[in-house]
Amino acid sequence: MSKKLKIGIPCSEASLVCDKSQYNESSFWEKVKLNLHMLYCKACRNYAKTNNKLSSIIAQSKVKCMDKKNKESLKKTFNKVLKEENFN
């Protein structure tokens, strides 16, 4: 019995491969299948375009995360206030 080469992928798989390929985590064949899928699927082309824009905006942003020490301090203060107000 011969095995057929499966080239077509559903949109759900295409979106996962699209996400993986943005972070260089997809294989060569996944990229090939994704590109073939996007030839005929406008929804996935739009998804990829929007996803690329979002990734570039986030990469260009100057958002800074709170360091671990400040997060812990904020968490302790928050929990203290919750206990005082009987929310917990």
Buried (B, 14 or more C-beta within 10 A) or exposed (E): EEEEEEEEBEEEBBBBBBBBBBEEEBEEEBBEBBEBBBEEBEEBBEBBEEBEEEEEEEEEEEEEEEEEEEEEEEEEEEEEEEEEEEEE
